[in-house]
Amino acid sequence: MQRKSFVAVQKNGDGDITAFKTSSGRVLQYEQALQEVQGGNIQGVNAFKGRDGDLYIRGDADGDPSNNLDQLPSF
């Protein structure tokens, strides 16, 4: 089974990502998406612990800013 990727995002009024759309068309709220990332089901991203101790999703570092999660289209 091929791993999915994130293709679009929803953001709140502060510009924070609140939901993701996957390449299969599923819409995941941030917490659901985090679980999928931690489970290894989403490619091109990873979970990391921020300074505040919470877990966050970020794109894998590949030196290409165009595929940053913030650059994905909105849905």
PQR file with spaces between the fields and no chain letter, atoms N, CA, C, O and H, PARSE charges and radii, in Angstrom:
ATOM       1  N    MET     1       0.845   -1.198    0.000 -0.4000 1.5000
ATOM       2  CA   MET     1       0.000    0.000    0.000 -0.0000 2.0000
ATOM       3  C    MET     1       0.882    1.250    0.000  0.5500 1.7000
ATOM       4  O    MET     1       1.788    1.381    0.823 -0.5500 1.4000
ATOM       5  N    GLN     2       0.612    2.145   -0.913 -0.4000 1.5000
ATOM       6  CA   GLN     2       1.404    3.371   -0.993 -0.0000 2.0000
ATOM       7  C    GLN     2       0.967    4.363    0.082  0.5500 1.7000
ATOM       8  O    GLN     2      -0.224    4.555    0.327 -0.5500 1.4000
ATOM       9  H    GLN     2      -0.124    2.038   -1.581  0.4000 1.0000
ATOM      10  N    ARG     3       1.949    4.980    0.710 -0.4000 1.5000
ATOM      11  CA   ARG     3       1.637    5.973    1.728 -0.0000 2.0000
ATOM      12  C    ARG     3       1.054    7.214    1.075  0.5500 1.7000
ATOM      13  O    ARG     3       1.416    7.568   -0.047 -0.5500 1.4000
ATOM      14  H    ARG     3       2.916    4.824    0.511  0.4000 1.0000
ATOM      15  N    LYS     4       0.158    7.863    1.779 -0.4000 1.5000
ATOM      16  CA   LYS     4      -0.491    9.079    1.296 -0.0000 2.0000
ATOM      17  C    LYS     4       0.409   10.289    1.553  0.5500 1.7000
ATOM      18  O    LYS     4       1.410   10.198    2.264 -0.5500 1.4000
ATOM      19  H    LYS     4      -0.136    7.575    2.691  0.4000 1.0000
ATOM      20  N    SER     5       0.036   11.407    0.966 -0.4000 1.5000
ATOM      21  CA   SER     5       0.720   12.663    1.234 -0.0000 2.0000
ATOM      22  C    SER     5      -0.338   13.736    1.452  0.5500 1.7000
ATOM      23  O    SER     5      -1.505   13.551    1.107 -0.5500 1.4000
ATOM      24  H    SER     5      -0.777   11.480    0.388  0.4000 1.0000
ATOM      25  N    PHE     6       0.076   14.849    2.023 -0.4000 1.5000
ATOM      26  CA   PHE     6      -0.830   15.977    2.197 -0.0000 2.0000
ATOM      27  C    PHE     6      -0.795   16.823    0.929  0.5500 1.7000
ATOM      28  O    PHE     6       0.275   17.131    0.404 -0.5500 1.4000
ATOM      29  H    PHE     6       1.024   14.999    2.304  0.4000 1.0000
ATOM      30  N    VAL     7      -1.989   17.196    0.440 -0.4000 1.5000
ATOM      31  CA   VAL     7      -2.063   17.966   -0.804 -0.0000 2.0000
ATOM      32  C    VAL     7      -2.680   19.349   -0.608  0.5500 1.7000
ATOM      33  O    VAL     7      -2.562   20.204   -1.486 -0.5500 1.4000
ATOM      34  H    VAL     7      -2.859   16.946    0.866  0.4000 1.0000
ATOM      35  N    ALA     8      -3.341   19.584    0.537 -0.4000 1.5000
ATOM      36  CA   ALA     8      -3.964   20.883    0.805 -0.0000 2.0000
ATOM      37  C    ALA     8      -4.171   21.030    2.306  0.5500 1.7000
ATOM      38  O    ALA     8      -4.162   20.046    3.046 -0.5500 1.4000
ATOM      39  H    ALA     8      -3.437   18.889    1.250  0.4000 1.0000
ATOM      40  N    VAL     9      -4.359   22.279    2.747 -0.4000 1.5000
ATOM      41  CA   VAL     9      -4.523   22.561    4.178 -0.0000 2.0000
ATOM      42  C    VAL     9      -5.659   23.547    4.413  0.5500 1.7000
ATOM      43  O    VAL     9      -6.039   24.303    3.519 -0.5500 1.4000
ATOM      44  H    VAL     9      -4.366   23.078    2.146  0.4000 1.0000
ATOM      45  N    GLN    10      -6.193   23.529    5.625 -0.4000 1.5000
ATOM      46  CA   GLN    10      -7.103   24.571    6.100 -0.0000 2.0000
ATOM      47  C    GLN    10      -6.375   25.304    7.207  0.5500 1.7000
ATOM      48  O    GLN    10      -5.666   24.698    8.011 -0.5500 1.4000
ATOM      49  H    GLN    10      -5.884   22.915    6.352  0.4000 1.0000
ATOM      50  N    LYS    11      -6.559   26.627    7.241 -0.4000 1.5000
ATOM      51  CA   LYS    11      -5.909   27.432    8.270 -0.0000 2.0000
ATOM      52  C    LYS    11      -6.946   28.246    9.020  0.5500 1.7000
ATOM      53  O    LYS    11      -8.007   28.571    8.489 -0.5500 1.4000
ATOM      54  H    LYS    11      -7.135   27.120    6.589  0.4000 1.0000
ATOM      55  N    ASN    12      -6.620   28.570   10.270 -0.4000 1.5000
ATOM      56  CA   ASN    12      -7.507   29.435   11.051 -0.0000 2.0000
ATOM      57  C    ASN    12      -7.146   30.894   10.791  0.5500 1.7000
ATOM      58  O    ASN    12      -6.277   31.180    9.967 -0.5500 1.4000
ATOM      59  H    ASN    12      -5.758   28.305   10.702  0.4000 1.0000
ATOM      60  N    GLY    13      -7.799   31.804   11.478 -0.4000 1.5000
ATOM      61  CA   GLY    13      -7.581   33.233   11.275 -0.0000 2.0000
ATOM      62  C    GLY    13      -6.174   33.692   11.595  0.5500 1.7000
ATOM      63  O    GLY    13      -5.740   34.739   11.115 -0.5500 1.4000
ATOM      64  H    GLY    13      -8.505   31.572   12.147  0.4000 1.0000
ATOM      65  N    ASP    14      -5.450   32.919   12.404 -0.4000 1.5000
ATOM      66  CA   ASP    14      -4.062   33.259   12.743 -0.0000 2.0000
ATOM      67  C    ASP    14      -3.067   32.685   11.740  0.5500 1.7000
ATOM      68  O    ASP    14      -1.863   32.917   11.849 -0.5500 1.4000
ATOM      69  H    ASP    14      -5.803   32.068   12.794  0.4000 1.0000
ATOM      70  N    GLY    15      -3.576   31.931   10.758 -0.4000 1.5000
ATOM      71  CA   GLY    15      -2.690   31.323    9.776 -0.0000 2.0000
ATOM      72  C    GLY    15      -2.131   29.983   10.199  0.5500 1.7000
ATOM      73  O    GLY    15      -1.253   29.433    9.535 -0.5500 1.4000
ATOM      74  H    GLY    15      -4.554   31.742   10.669  0.4000 1.0000
ATOM      75  N    ASP    16      -2.642   29.446   11.318 -0.4000 1.5000
ATOM      76  CA   ASP    16      -2.198   28.129   11.774 -0.0000 2.0000
ATOM      77  C    ASP    16      -2.960   27.041   11.034  0.5500 1.7000
ATOM      78  O    ASP    16      -4.167   27.160   10.823 -0.5500 1.4000
ATOM      79  H    ASP    16      -3.356   29.893   11.857  0.4000 1.0000
ATOM      80  N    ILE    17      -2.264   25.983   10.639 -0.4000 1.5000
ATOM      81  CA   ILE    17      -2.913   24.864    9.953 -0.0000 2.0000
ATOM      82  C    ILE    17      -3.795   24.116   10.952  0.5500 1.7000
ATOM      83  O    ILE    17      -3.341   23.744   12.035 -0.5500 1.4000
ATOM      84  H    ILE    17      -1.284   25.886   10.810  0.4000 1.0000
ATOM      85  N    THR    18      -5.063   23.898   10.579 -0.4000 1.5000
ATOM      86  CA   THR    18      -6.004   23.205   11.454 -0.0000 2.0000
ATOM      87  C    THR    18      -6.470   21.864   10.884  0.5500 1.7000
ATOM      88  O    THR    18      -6.977   21.020   11.623 -0.5500 1.4000
ATOM      89  H    THR    18      -5.432   24.200    9.700  0.4000 1.0000
ATOM      90  N    ALA    19      -6.300   21.664    9.569 -0.4000 1.5000
ATOM      91  CA   ALA    19      -6.729   20.415    8.938 -0.0000 2.0000
ATOM      92  C    ALA    19      -5.936   20.197    7.661  0.5500 1.7000
ATOM      93  O    ALA    19      -5.395   21.137    7.077 -0.5500 1.4000
ATOM      94  H    ALA    19      -5.888   22.350    8.969  0.4000 1.0000
ATOM      95  N    PHE    20      -5.877   18.943    7.240 -0.4000 1.5000
ATOM      96  CA   PHE    20      -5.132   18.557    6.035 -0.0000 2.0000
ATOM      97  C    PHE    20      -6.029   17.739    5.132  0.5500 1.7000
ATOM      98  O    PHE    20      -6.904   17.014    5.606 -0.5500 1.4000
ATOM      99  H    PHE    20      -6.316   18.180    7.714  0.4000 1.0000
ATOM     100  N    LYS    21      -5.812   17.856    3.810 -0.4000 1.5000
ATOM     101  CA   LYS    21      -6.448   16.953    2.849 -0.0000 2.0000
ATOM     102  C    LYS    21      -5.351   16.044    2.312  0.5500 1.7000
ATOM     103  O    LYS    21      -4.278   16.512    1.932 -0.5500 1.4000
ATOM     104  H    LYS    21      -5.102   18.444    3.425  0.4000 1.0000
ATOM     105  N    THR    22      -5.630   14.729    2.282 -0.4000 1.5000
ATOM     106  CA   THR    22      -4.626   13.777    1.801 -0.0000 2.0000
ATOM     107  C    THR    22      -4.791   13.526    0.304  0.5500 1.7000
ATOM     108  O    THR    22      -5.789   13.907   -0.307 -0.5500 1.4000
ATOM     109  H    THR    22      -6.503   14.349    2.591  0.4000 1.0000
ATOM     110  N    SER    23      -3.787   12.878   -0.259 -0.4000 1.5000
ATOM     111  CA   SER    23      -3.808   12.557   -1.689 -0.0000 2.0000
ATOM     112  C    SER    23      -4.946   11.602   -2.037  0.5500 1.7000
ATOM     113  O    SER    23      -5.291   11.463   -3.210 -0.5500 1.4000
ATOM     114  H    SER    23      -2.976   12.568    0.237  0.4000 1.0000
ATOM     115  N    SER    24      -5.535   10.940   -1.039 -0.4000 1.5000
ATOM     116  CA   SER    24      -6.684   10.058   -1.303 -0.0000 2.0000
ATOM     117  C    SER    24      -8.011   10.792   -1.121  0.5500 1.7000
ATOM     118  O    SER    24      -9.079   10.208   -1.305 -0.5500 1.4000
ATOM     119  H    SER    24      -5.255   11.053   -0.085  0.4000 1.0000
ATOM     120  N    GLY    25      -7.938   12.098   -0.753 -0.4000 1.5000
ATOM     121  CA   GLY    25      -9.148   12.885   -0.597 -0.0000 2.0000
ATOM     122  C    GLY    25      -9.699   12.949    0.813  0.5500 1.7000
ATOM     123  O    GLY    25     -10.688   13.641    1.058 -0.5500 1.4000
ATOM     124  H    GLY    25      -7.071   12.573   -0.603  0.4000 1.0000
ATOM     125  N    ARG    26      -9.071   12.234    1.754 -0.4000 1.5000
ATOM     126  CA   ARG    26      -9.538   12.293    3.147 -0.0000 2.0000
ATOM     127  C    ARG    26      -9.195   13.639    3.750  0.5500 1.7000
ATOM     128  O    ARG    26      -8.148   14.217    3.454 -0.5500 1.4000
ATOM     129  H    ARG    26      -8.267   11.672    1.555  0.4000 1.0000
ATOM     130  N    VAL    27     -10.083   14.134    4.598 -0.4000 1.5000
ATOM     131  CA   VAL    27      -9.828   15.363    5.346 -0.0000 2.0000
ATOM     132  C    VAL    27      -9.579   14.964    6.796  0.5500 1.7000
ATOM     133  O    VAL    27     -10.399   14.290    7.419 -0.5500 1.4000
ATOM     134  H    VAL    27     -10.933   13.665    4.838  0.4000 1.0000
ATOM     135  N    LEU    28      -8.431   15.392    7.321 -0.4000 1.5000
ATOM     136  CA   LEU    28      -8.035   15.040    8.682 -0.0000 2.0000
ATOM     137  C    LEU    28      -7.871   16.302    9.504  0.5500 1.7000
ATOM     138  O    LEU    28      -7.159   17.223    9.104 -0.5500 1.4000
ATOM     139  H    LEU    28      -7.765   15.940    6.815  0.4000 1.0000
ATOM     140  N    GLN    29      -8.531   16.346   10.656 -0.4000 1.5000
ATOM     141  CA   GLN    29      -8.269   17.430   11.591 -0.0000 2.0000
ATOM     142  C    GLN    29      -6.830   17.258   12.084  0.5500 1.7000
ATOM     143  O    GLN    29      -6.251   16.179   11.955 -0.5500 1.4000
ATOM     144  H    GLN    29      -9.110   15.598   10.981  0.4000 1.0000
ATOM     145  N    TYR    30      -6.258   18.322   12.645 -0.4000 1.5000
ATOM     146  CA   TYR    30      -4.838   18.310   12.991 -0.0000 2.0000
ATOM     147  C    TYR    30      -4.456   17.108   13.859  0.5500 1.7000
ATOM     148  O    TYR    30      -3.451   16.450   13.589 -0.5500 1.4000
ATOM     149  H    TYR    30      -6.728   19.199   12.749  0.4000 1.0000
ATOM     150  N    GLU    31      -5.243   16.817   14.892 -0.4000 1.5000
ATOM     151  CA   GLU    31      -4.910   15.701   15.790 -0.0000 2.0000
ATOM     152  C    GLU    31      -4.955   14.364   15.054  0.5500 1.7000
ATOM     153  O    GLU    31      -4.107   13.500   15.278 -0.5500 1.4000
ATOM     154  H    GLU    31      -6.059   17.352   15.111  0.4000 1.0000
ATOM     155  N    GLN    32      -5.950   14.194   14.170 -0.4000 1.5000
ATOM     156  CA   GLN    32      -6.031   12.961   13.379 -0.0000 2.0000
ATOM     157  C    GLN    32      -4.813   12.848   12.470  0.5500 1.7000
ATOM     158  O    GLN    32      -4.216   11.780   12.340 -0.5500 1.4000
ATOM     159  H    GLN    32      -6.638   14.896   13.988  0.4000 1.0000
ATOM     160  N    ALA    33      -4.455   13.965   11.845 -0.4000 1.5000
ATOM     161  CA   ALA    33      -3.309   13.975   10.936 -0.0000 2.0000
ATOM     162  C    ALA    33      -2.031   13.626   11.689  0.5500 1.7000
ATOM     163  O    ALA    33      -1.193   12.882   11.179 -0.5500 1.4000
ATOM     164  H    ALA    33      -4.940   14.834   11.950  0.4000 1.0000
ATOM     165  N    LEU    34      -1.879   14.155   12.890 -0.4000 1.5000
ATOM     166  CA   LEU    34      -0.705   13.874   13.704 -0.0000 2.0000
ATOM     167  C    LEU    34      -0.603   12.376   13.993  0.5500 1.7000
ATOM     168  O    LEU    34       0.487   11.805   13.937 -0.5500 1.4000
ATOM     169  H    LEU    34      -2.560   14.760   13.304  0.4000 1.0000
ATOM     170  N    GLN    35      -1.730   11.742   14.301 -0.4000 1.5000
ATOM     171  CA   GLN    35      -1.738   10.299   14.553 -0.0000 2.0000
ATOM     172  C    GLN    35      -1.329    9.528   13.303  0.5500 1.7000
ATOM     173  O    GLN    35      -0.575    8.558   13.386 -0.5500 1.4000
ATOM     174  H    GLN    35      -2.615   12.205   14.346  0.4000 1.0000
ATOM     175  N    GLU    36      -1.824    9.956   12.148 -0.4000 1.5000
ATOM     176  CA   GLU    36      -1.475    9.292   10.886 -0.0000 2.0000
ATOM     177  C    GLU    36       0.021    9.445   10.587  0.5500 1.7000
ATOM     178  O    GLU    36       0.669    8.500   10.137 -0.5500 1.4000
ATOM     179  H    GLU    36      -2.436   10.744   12.080  0.4000 1.0000
ATOM     180  N    VAL    37       0.564   10.643   10.840 -0.4000 1.5000
ATOM     181  CA   VAL    37       1.993   10.887   10.616 -0.0000 2.0000
ATOM     182  C    VAL    37       2.819    9.991   11.540  0.5500 1.7000
ATOM     183  O    VAL    37       3.773    9.349   11.102 -0.5500 1.4000
ATOM     184  H    VAL    37       0.038   11.411   11.206  0.4000 1.0000
ATOM     185  N    GLN    38       2.443    9.953   12.825 -0.4000 1.5000
ATOM     186  CA   GLN    38       3.177    9.136   13.787 -0.0000 2.0000
ATOM     187  C    GLN    38       3.081    7.646   13.446  0.5500 1.7000
ATOM     188  O    GLN    38       3.991    6.875   13.751 -0.5500 1.4000
ATOM     189  H    GLN    38       1.667   10.475   13.181  0.4000 1.0000
ATOM     190  N    GLY    39       1.986    7.252   12.819 -0.4000 1.5000
ATOM     191  CA   GLY    39       1.809    5.860   12.417 -0.0000 2.0000
ATOM     192  C    GLY    39       2.550    5.502   11.136  0.5500 1.7000
ATOM     193  O    GLY    39       2.533    4.348   10.707 -0.5500 1.4000
ATOM     194  H    GLY    39       1.247    7.878   12.571  0.4000 1.0000
ATOM     195  N    GLY    40       3.206    6.498   10.520 -0.4000 1.5000
ATOM     196  CA   GLY    40       3.962    6.241    9.300 -0.0000 2.0000
ATOM     197  C    GLY    40       3.108    6.142    8.052  0.5500 1.7000
ATOM     198  O    GLY    40       3.550    5.600    7.039 -0.5500 1.4000
ATOM     199  H    GLY    40       3.219    7.435   10.868  0.4000 1.0000
ATOM     200  N    ASN    41       1.883    6.661    8.113 -0.4000 1.5000
ATOM     201  CA   ASN    41       0.955    6.537    6.985 -0.0000 2.0000
ATOM     202  C    ASN    41       1.030    7.690    5.992  0.5500 1.7000
ATOM     203  O    ASN    41       0.426    7.623    4.921 -0.5500 1.4000
ATOM     204  H    ASN    41       1.523    7.100    8.936  0.4000 1.0000
ATOM     205  N    ILE    42       1.760    8.741    6.333 -0.4000 1.5000
ATOM     206  CA   ILE    42       1.846    9.927    5.462 -0.0000 2.0000
ATOM     207  C    ILE    42       3.315   10.142    5.110  0.5500 1.7000
ATOM     208  O    ILE    42       4.172   10.172    5.994 -0.5500 1.4000
ATOM     209  H    ILE    42       2.250    8.796    7.203  0.4000 1.0000
ATOM     210  N    GLN    43       3.602   10.291    3.829 -0.4000 1.5000
ATOM     211  CA   GLN    43       4.982   10.495    3.407 -0.0000 2.0000
ATOM     212  C    GLN    43       5.324   11.979    3.317  0.5500 1.7000
ATOM     213  O    GLN    43       4.446   12.820    3.122 -0.5500 1.4000
ATOM     214  H    GLN    43       2.906   10.267    3.112  0.4000 1.0000
ATOM     215  N    GLY    44       6.593   12.283    3.458 -0.4000 1.5000
ATOM     216  CA   GLY    44       7.078   13.647    3.265 -0.0000 2.0000
ATOM     217  C    GLY    44       6.941   14.552    4.472  0.5500 1.7000
ATOM     218  O    GLY    44       7.246   15.742    4.390 -0.5500 1.4000
ATOM     219  H    GLY    44       7.306   11.600    3.616  0.4000 1.0000
ATOM     220  N    VAL    45       6.486   14.009    5.594 -0.4000 1.5000
ATOM     221  CA   VAL    45       6.305   14.804    6.809 -0.0000 2.0000
ATOM     222  C    VAL    45       6.762   14.003    8.021  0.5500 1.7000
ATOM     223  O    VAL    45       6.944   12.788    7.946 -0.5500 1.4000
ATOM     224  H    VAL    45       6.239   13.042    5.661  0.4000 1.0000
ATOM     225  N    ASN    46       6.944   14.704    9.138 -0.4000 1.5000
ATOM     226  CA   ASN    46       7.308   14.041   10.379 -0.0000 2.0000
ATOM     227  C    ASN    46       6.720   14.810   11.542  0.5500 1.7000
ATOM     228  O    ASN    46       6.300   15.957   11.393 -0.5500 1.4000
ATOM     229  H    ASN    46       6.796   15.691    9.198  0.4000 1.0000
ATOM     230  N    ALA    47       6.692   14.172   12.705 -0.4000 1.5000
ATOM     231  CA   ALA    47       6.204   14.814   13.918 -0.0000 2.0000
ATOM     232  C    ALA    47       7.411   15.211   14.760  0.5500 1.7000
ATOM     233  O    ALA    47       8.379   14.459   14.863 -0.5500 1.4000
ATOM     234  H    ALA    47       7.033   13.240   12.826  0.4000 1.0000
ATOM     235  N    PHE    48       7.348   16.384   15.353 -0.4000 1.5000
ATOM     236  CA   PHE    48       8.432   16.824   16.222 -0.0000 2.0000
ATOM     237  C    PHE    48       7.849   17.502   17.448  0.5500 1.7000
ATOM     238  O    PHE    48       6.724   17.999   17.427 -0.5500 1.4000
ATOM     239  H    PHE    48       6.561   16.996   15.269  0.4000 1.0000
ATOM     240  N    LYS    49       8.633   17.513   18.516 -0.4000 1.5000
ATOM     241  CA   LYS    49       8.194   18.134   19.757 -0.0000 2.0000
ATOM     242  C    LYS    49       8.696   19.572   19.788  0.5500 1.7000
ATOM     243  O    LYS    49       9.898   19.822   19.693 -0.5500 1.4000
ATOM     244  H    LYS    49       9.547   17.109   18.533  0.4000 1.0000
ATOM     245  N    GLY    50       7.765   20.516   19.921 -0.4000 1.5000
ATOM     246  CA   GLY    50       8.114   21.930   19.969 -0.0000 2.0000
ATOM     247  C    GLY    50       8.658   22.336   21.328  0.5500 1.7000
ATOM     248  O    GLY    50       8.661   21.543   22.269 -0.5500 1.4000
ATOM     249  H    GLY    50       6.788   20.313   19.998  0.4000 1.0000
ATOM     250  N    ARG    51       9.114   23.563   21.425 -0.4000 1.5000
ATOM     251  CA   ARG    51       9.655   24.072   22.690 -0.0000 2.0000
ATOM     252  C    ARG    51       8.624   24.020   23.813  0.5500 1.7000
ATOM     253  O    ARG    51       8.975   23.915   24.988 -0.5500 1.4000
ATOM     254  H    ARG    51       9.112   24.208   20.660  0.4000 1.0000
ATOM     255  N    ASP    52       7.340   24.094   23.434 -0.4000 1.5000
ATOM     256  CA   ASP    52       6.273   24.059   24.444 -0.0000 2.0000
ATOM     257  C    ASP    52       5.927   22.635   24.881  0.5500 1.7000
ATOM     258  O    ASP    52       5.064   22.440   25.737 -0.5500 1.4000
ATOM     259  H    ASP    52       7.055   24.179   22.479  0.4000 1.0000
ATOM     260  N    GLY    53       6.598   21.639   24.294 -0.4000 1.5000
ATOM     261  CA   GLY    53       6.366   20.253   24.672 -0.0000 2.0000
ATOM     262  C    GLY    53       5.286   19.558   23.867  0.5500 1.7000
ATOM     263  O    GLY    53       5.114   18.345   23.984 -0.5500 1.4000
ATOM     264  H    GLY    53       7.299   21.798   23.598  0.4000 1.0000
ATOM     265  N    ASP    54       4.545   20.316   23.040 -0.4000 1.5000
ATOM     266  CA   ASP    54       3.501   19.720   22.211 -0.0000 2.0000
ATOM     267  C    ASP    54       4.107   19.143   20.933  0.5500 1.7000
ATOM     268  O    ASP    54       5.189   19.551   20.510 -0.5500 1.4000
ATOM     269  H    ASP    54       4.685   21.302   22.945  0.4000 1.0000
ATOM     270  N    LEU    55       3.399   18.192   20.325 -0.4000 1.5000
ATOM     271  CA   LEU    55       3.841   17.611   19.061 -0.0000 2.0000
ATOM     272  C    LEU    55       3.237   18.386   17.899  0.5500 1.7000
ATOM     273  O    LEU    55       2.088   18.823   17.951 -0.5500 1.4000
ATOM     274  H    LEU    55       2.520   17.861   20.669  0.4000 1.0000
ATOM     275  N    TYR    56       4.041   18.548   16.844 -0.4000 1.5000
ATOM     276  CA   TYR    56       3.628   19.276   15.651 -0.0000 2.0000
ATOM     277  C    TYR    56       4.033   18.498   14.417  0.5500 1.7000
ATOM     278  O    TYR    56       4.909   17.635   14.464 -0.5500 1.4000
ATOM     279  H    TYR    56       4.975   18.194   16.802  0.4000 1.0000
ATOM     280  N    ILE    57       3.377   18.821   13.308 -0.4000 1.5000
ATOM     281  CA   ILE    57       3.687   18.200   12.026 -0.0000 2.0000
ATOM     282  C    ILE    57       4.524   19.190   11.222  0.5500 1.7000
ATOM     283  O    ILE    57       4.221   20.382   11.168 -0.5500 1.4000
ATOM     284  H    ILE    57       2.666   19.522   13.270  0.4000 1.0000
ATOM     285  N    ARG    58       5.582   18.673   10.599 -0.4000 1.5000
ATOM     286  CA   ARG    58       6.360   19.523    9.692 -0.0000 2.0000
ATOM     287  C    ARG    58       6.794   18.688    8.502  0.5500 1.7000
ATOM     288  O    ARG    58       6.885   17.463    8.577 -0.5500 1.4000
ATOM     289  H    ARG    58       5.827   17.705   10.643  0.4000 1.0000
ATOM     290  N    GLY    59       7.058   19.371    7.413 -0.4000 1.5000
ATOM     291  CA   GLY    59       7.550   18.694    6.219 -0.0000 2.0000
ATOM     292  C    GLY    59       8.979   18.234    6.431  0.5500 1.7000
ATOM     293  O    GLY    59       9.742   18.857    7.168 -0.5500 1.4000
ATOM     294  H    GLY    59       6.984   20.366    7.352  0.4000 1.0000
ATOM     295  N    ASP    60       9.338   17.126    5.772 -0.4000 1.5000
ATOM     296  CA   ASP    60      10.719   16.657    5.847 -0.0000 2.0000
ATOM     297  C    ASP    60      11.638   17.709    5.230  0.5500 1.7000
ATOM     298  O    ASP    60      11.315   18.288    4.193 -0.5500 1.4000
ATOM     299  H    ASP    60       8.718   16.620    5.173  0.4000 1.0000
ATOM     300  N    ALA    61      12.767   17.953    5.861 -0.4000 1.5000
ATOM     301  CA   ALA    61      13.722   18.938    5.365 -0.0000 2.0000
ATOM     302  C    ALA    61      14.378   18.412    4.094  0.5500 1.7000
ATOM     303  O    ALA    61      15.098   17.414    4.115 -0.5500 1.4000
ATOM     304  H    ALA    61      13.029   17.482    6.704  0.4000 1.0000
ATOM     305  N    ASP    62      14.114   19.100    2.992 -0.4000 1.5000
ATOM     306  CA   ASP    62      14.744   18.692    1.731 -0.0000 2.0000
ATOM     307  C    ASP    62      15.310   19.894    0.986  0.5500 1.7000
ATOM     308  O    ASP    62      15.737   19.775   -0.163 -0.5500 1.4000
ATOM     309  H    ASP    62      13.529   19.910    2.975  0.4000 1.0000
ATOM     310  N    GLY    63      15.313   21.060    1.647 -0.4000 1.5000
ATOM     311  CA   GLY    63      15.888   22.243    1.030 -0.0000 2.0000
ATOM     312  C    GLY    63      14.999   22.923    0.001  0.5500 1.7000
ATOM     313  O    GLY    63      15.410   23.902   -0.621 -0.5500 1.4000
ATOM     314  H    GLY    63      14.966   21.156    2.580  0.4000 1.0000
ATOM     315  N    ASP    64      13.782   22.414   -0.184 -0.4000 1.5000
ATOM     316  CA   ASP    64      12.867   22.991   -1.174 -0.0000 2.0000
ATOM     317  C    ASP    64      11.715   23.674   -0.453  0.5500 1.7000
ATOM     318  O    ASP    64      10.786   23.001   -0.005 -0.5500 1.4000
ATOM     319  H    ASP    64      13.448   21.619    0.322  0.4000 1.0000
ATOM     320  N    PRO    65      11.756   25.013   -0.331 -0.5600 1.5000
ATOM     321  CA   PRO    65      10.690   25.706    0.402  0.2800 2.0000
ATOM     322  C    PRO    65       9.325   25.629   -0.273  0.5500 1.7000
ATOM     323  O    PRO    65       8.313   25.904    0.372 -0.5500 1.4000
ATOM     324  N    SER    66       9.268   25.262   -1.558 -0.4000 1.5000
ATOM     325  CA   SER    66       7.987   25.234   -2.266 -0.0000 2.0000
ATOM     326  C    SER    66       7.085   24.107   -1.787  0.5500 1.7000
ATOM     327  O    SER    66       5.875   24.159   -2.010 -0.5500 1.4000
ATOM     328  H    SER    66      10.090   25.039   -2.082  0.4000 1.0000
ATOM     329  N    ASN    67       7.641   23.085   -1.133 -0.4000 1.5000
ATOM     330  CA   ASN    67       6.779   22.003   -0.658 -0.0000 2.0000
ATOM     331  C    ASN    67       6.577   22.071    0.850  0.5500 1.7000
ATOM     332  O    ASN    67       6.173   21.089    1.472 -0.5500 1.4000
ATOM     333  H    ASN    67       8.624   23.043   -0.952  0.4000 1.0000
ATOM     334  N    ASN    68       6.854   23.213    1.427 -0.4000 1.5000
ATOM     335  CA   ASN    68       6.568   23.456    2.832 -0.0000 2.0000
ATOM     336  C    ASN    68       5.062   23.341    3.039  0.5500 1.7000
ATOM     337  O    ASN    68       4.289   23.717    2.158 -0.5500 1.4000
ATOM     338  H    ASN    68       7.183   24.011    0.922  0.4000 1.0000
ATOM     339  N    LEU    69       4.634   22.824    4.194 -0.4000 1.5000
ATOM     340  CA   LEU    69       3.196   22.656    4.448 -0.0000 2.0000
ATOM     341  C    LEU    69       2.445   23.979    4.329  0.5500 1.7000
ATOM     342  O    LEU    69       1.298   24.001    3.884 -0.5500 1.4000
ATOM     343  H    LEU    69       5.262   22.519    4.910  0.4000 1.0000
ATOM     344  N    ASP    70       3.086   25.086    4.727 -0.4000 1.5000
ATOM     345  CA   ASP    70       2.433   26.395    4.610 -0.0000 2.0000
ATOM     346  C    ASP    70       2.181   26.805    3.163  0.5500 1.7000
ATOM     347  O    ASP    70       1.340   27.666    2.906 -0.5500 1.4000
ATOM     348  H    ASP    70       4.018   25.068    5.089  0.4000 1.0000
ATOM     349  N    GLN    71       2.888   26.208    2.227 -0.4000 1.5000
ATOM     350  CA   GLN    71       2.753   26.566    0.805 -0.0000 2.0000
ATOM     351  C    GLN    71       1.669   25.748    0.103  0.5500 1.7000
ATOM     352  O    GLN    71       1.331   26.030   -1.047 -0.5500 1.4000
ATOM     353  H    GLN    71       3.571   25.508    2.436  0.4000 1.0000
ATOM     354  N    LEU    72       1.125   24.743    0.779 -0.4000 1.5000
ATOM     355  CA   LEU    72       0.075   23.933    0.134 -0.0000 2.0000
ATOM     356  C    LEU    72      -1.175   24.782   -0.093  0.5500 1.7000
ATOM     357  O    LEU    72      -1.444   25.713    0.666 -0.5500 1.4000
ATOM     358  H    LEU    72       1.400   24.514    1.713  0.4000 1.0000
ATOM     359  N    PRO    73      -1.935   24.457   -1.139 -0.5600 1.5000
ATOM     360  CA   PRO    73      -3.177   25.223   -1.379  0.2800 2.0000
ATOM     361  C    PRO    73      -4.195   24.995   -0.272  0.5500 1.7000
ATOM     362  O    PRO    73      -4.153   23.988    0.435 -0.5500 1.4000
ATOM     363  N    SER    74      -5.106   25.941   -0.135 -0.4000 1.5000
ATOM     364  CA   SER    74      -6.196   25.817    0.831 -0.0000 2.0000
ATOM     365  C    SER    74      -7.334   25.008    0.222  0.5500 1.7000
ATOM     366  O    SER    74      -7.471   24.926   -0.999 -0.5500 1.4000
ATOM     367  H    SER    74      -5.140   26.760   -0.709  0.4000 1.0000
ATOM     368  N    PHE    75      -8.138   24.420    1.081 -0.4000 1.5000
ATOM     369  CA   PHE    75      -9.352   23.730    0.609 -0.0000 2.0000
ATOM     370  C    PHE    75     -10.519   24.118    1.476  0.5500 1.7000
ATOM     371  O    PHE    75     -11.636   23.651    1.253 -0.5500 1.4000
ATOM     372  H    PHE    75      -8.026   24.487    2.073  0.4000 1.0000
